Amino acid sequence: MERLAALSDGVFAVAITLLVLEIARPVREELQKGSGPDEAALLGYLVNRWPDFLAVFMSFLTLGIIWVGQQTQLNHFARSDRNLTWIHIVFLLVVTLMPFSTGLLARFPDYRTAVVVYWFNIFLLGVLLFASWKYAWRAGLVKEDVTPEVRRANESRIIIAQSLYAFGALLCVVSTYLSIGFIFLVQLNYAIAPRIRPLYRL
């Protein structure tokens, strides 16, 4: 379990670091082509890059939430076996795809395909965490002090979160920006966990 946790920490650290590379840096020569002063051109460039910053921040929240969820699971496991290890290796593969889906969303925030790809990345992460928990429980790999109530709570959190993300992705039929905004609010709720009863219970 310690080696699996260490591998996961390393992959998450690399994936989070790579997110910042999705923010395109300005080139001085390109800024000087504008009609205004360089300072104004730079400010304008940064303002126009807001989709990049938003997408990176959203993915940072997502990876943080998913990392906490995985670490919670690992803390409940007494041991691992070959199958559980491979579930988490595939899970880490999906984690490494996050910078790609983030870049796609940052560059094409008005495209439904970009929103769906981003959501599907999150969906796969949730599915693999759910599969990990279900397998570990059935294979008797969880610690003895883990009660059925804890099991149901862990499963319901994943199901509720994925349902909210799916609803957010579905909103892209109306507006991609509405969809992105809803997903962002869901991420904030799970990251901050406000002491508001309906939201906290999620």
C-alpha positions in Angstrom: 0.0 0.0 0.0 2.9 2.4 0.8 4.4 1.9 -2.7 1.0 2.4 -4.4 0.5 5.6 -2.4 4.0 6.8 -3.3 3.5 6.1 -7.0 0.2 7.9 -6.9 1.7 10.9 -5.2 4.4 11.2 -7.9 1.9 10.9 -10.8 -0.4 13.5 -9.3 2.5 15.9 -8.7 3.6 15.6 -12.3 0.1 16.0 -13.7 -0.6 19.1 -11.5 2.8 20.6 -12.6 2.0 20.0 -16.3 -1.2 21.9 -16.0 0.6 25.2 -15.9 2.1 24.5 -19.3 -1.4 24.8 -20.8 -1.2 28.6 -20.1 0.3 30.0 -23.3 3.0 32.6 -22.5 3.1 35.8 -24.6 5.9 36.5 -27.1 7.4 40.0 -26.9 7.6 40.3 -30.7 3.9 39.5 -31.1 3.0 42.1 -28.4 5.0 44.8 -30.2 3.0 44.3 -33.4 0.0 45.9 -31.7 -0.9 49.5 -32.2 -0.9 50.2 -28.4 1.9 50.3 -25.8 3.6 47.1 -24.8 2.0 47.2 -21.3 -1.5 47.6 -22.7 -0.9 44.7 -25.2 0.4 42.5 -22.4 -2.6 43.3 -20.2 -4.9 42.6 -23.1 -3.2 39.3 -23.7 -3.6 38.2 -20.1 -7.2 39.2 -20.1 -7.9 37.2 -23.2 -6.2 34.2 -21.7 -8.9 33.9 -19.0 -10.1 30.5 -20.4 -6.6 29.1 -19.8 -6.4 30.3 -16.2 -9.9 29.0 -15.5 -9.4 25.6 -17.0 -6.1 25.2 -15.1 -7.7 26.2 -11.8 -10.6 23.9 -12.4 -8.3 20.9 -13.2 -6.1 21.8 -10.1 -9.3 21.5 -8.0 -10.3 18.3 -9.7 -7.0 16.6 -9.2 -6.9 17.8 -5.6 -10.4 16.4 -5.0 -9.6 13.1 -6.7 -6.3 12.8 -4.9 -8.0 13.2 -1.5 -10.6 10.6 -2.6 -7.9 8.1 -3.6 -5.9 8.7 -0.4 -9.0 8.2 1.7 -9.5 4.8 0.0 -5.9 3.8 0.4 -6.2 4.6 4.1 -9.1 2.2 4.4 -7.3 -0.6 2.7 -5.4 -3.2 4.8 -3.5 -4.5 1.8 -3.5 -4.7 -2.0 -3.4 -7.5 -4.6 -2.6 -7.6 -8.3 -6.1 -6.7 -9.4 -6.4 -3.7 -7.1 -3.0 -2.5 -8.1 -3.8 -2.6 -11.8 -7.1 -0.7 -11.2 -5.1 2.1 -9.6 -2.4 2.0 -12.3 -5.2 2.5 -14.9 -6.6 5.2 -12.7 -3.2 7.0 -12.8 -3.2 6.7 -16.5 -6.4 8.7 -16.6 -4.9 11.2 -14.2 -2.1 11.8 -16.7 -4.7 12.7 -19.4 -5.9 15.6 -17.3 -3.5 18.2 -18.8 -4.6 17.2 -22.3 -8.3 17.6 -21.6 -7.6 20.8 -19.7 -5.7 22.3 -22.7 -8.6 21.3 -25.0 -11.1 23.1 -22.7 -8.9 26.1 -22.4 -8.5 26.5 -26.2 -12.1 25.6 -27.2 -14.4 26.7 -24.3 -17.2 27.3 -26.8 -17.0 23.8 -28.3 -19.3 21.1 -26.9 -16.7 18.4 -27.8 -14.1 20.0 -25.5 -16.5 20.1 -22.6 -17.6 16.5 -23.1 -13.9 15.3 -23.3 -13.1 17.2 -20.1 -16.2 15.7 -18.4 -15.4 12.2 -19.7 -11.9 12.5 -18.1 -13.5 13.3 -14.7 -16.0 10.5 -15.3 -13.3 7.9 -15.8 -11.6 9.0 -12.7 -14.8 8.5 -10.7 -15.6 5.2 -12.3 -12.1 3.8 -11.4 -12.3 5.0 -7.9 -15.7 3.4 -7.5 -14.5 0.2 -9.1 -11.5 0.2 -6.7 -13.7 0.5 -3.7 -16.1 -2.1 -4.8 -13.4 -4.6 -5.6 -11.5 -4.0 -2.4 -14.6 -4.6 -0.4 -15.6 -7.8 -2.1 -12.0 -9.1 -2.0 -11.7 -8.5 1.7 -8.9 -6.0 1.3 -10.3 -3.3 3.5 -9.5 -2.9 7.2 -11.6 -4.6 9.8 -12.8 -1.3 11.4 -14.4 -0.2 8.1 -18.2 -0.5 8.6 -20.9 -0.9 6.0 -21.9 2.7 6.7 -18.5 3.9 5.7 -18.6 1.8 2.6 -22.0 3.2 1.6 -20.9 6.7 2.4 -17.8 6.4 0.1 -19.8 4.9 -2.7 -22.6 7.5 -2.5 -20.1 10.4 -2.5 -18.7 9.2 -5.8 -22.2 8.5 -7.3 -23.5 11.9 -6.3 -20.4 13.8 -7.5 -20.5 12.0 -10.9 -24.2 12.7 -11.2 -23.6 16.4 -10.7 -20.7 16.4 -13.2 -22.8 14.6 -15.7 -25.6 17.1 -15.3 -23.0 19.9 -15.8 -21.8 18.3 -19.0 -25.4 18.0 -20.2 -25.8 21.7 -19.8 -23.5 22.2 -22.8 -26.5 21.5 -25.0 -27.8 24.9 -23.8 -24.4 26.7 -23.4 -20.9 25.5 -23.0 -20.1 28.4 -20.7 -23.1 27.5 -18.5 -21.8 23.9 -18.4 -18.3 25.0 -17.4 -19.7 27.3 -14.8 -21.7 24.6 -13.2 -18.8 22.1 -13.2 -16.7 24.8 -11.6 -19.2 25.3 -8.8 -19.4 21.6 -8.2 -15.6 21.5 -7.9 -15.6 24.4 -5.5 -18.2 22.7 -3.3 -16.2 19.6 -3.0 -12.9 21.4 -2.4 -14.3 23.9 0.2 -17.0 21.7 1.7 -19.1 24.7 3.0 -21.0 24.1 6.2 -24.3 24.6 4.4 -26.4 21.6 5.2 -27.6 20.7 1.6 -24.2 21.2 0.1 -22.2 19.7 3.0 -24.2 16.5 2.8 -23.0 16.1 -0.8 
